[in-house]
Amino acid sequence: MTCSIHKVTVKASTGTGWDALQKQLDTAHEEVRSLATLSGRNGVLITRHRQGAYTVAVSPEVPYGMTYEREEPALPQGMAVLPH
């Protein structure tokens, strides 16, 4: 059996206020939640990668009907994330 994971990346533009970012997150959550509901097995995981950068995804780690939030762990001292 294969598991198709759906995710939406939300990145705030420079100068975007909290209200605009919250609206983007709400829209992404509704989209992903509707996809999770179709499977009947997974929930939604919202991950904050850094200020203004989030991923909203269908996740088998989250119980059906639930939404979990998490903060991406900080990198060890001296490590950096390279831009894509």
C-alpha positions, 0 to 999 in steps of 0.5 A: 500500500502506498501513502501519498503525502500532500503538503503546502508550503507557506512563506511570508513575503517581507513586510507581511503582517501576522494577519496576512500570514494567519490567513495563508495558514488557515487557507493551507490548513483547510486545503490539507485537512480536506485531503486528509479527510478523504483518506480517513487515516491521517491528520494534519501536521503544521511545522514552523521552520523559521519565522514566516516559513511553515509546512502544512501536510497530511501526516500519518504521525497525526491521528485522523481528525487531529491537527498537530503543530510543531517547531522544527528543531534548531540546528546544532551550533555551527550548522546552517540551512542552505537556500534552495 
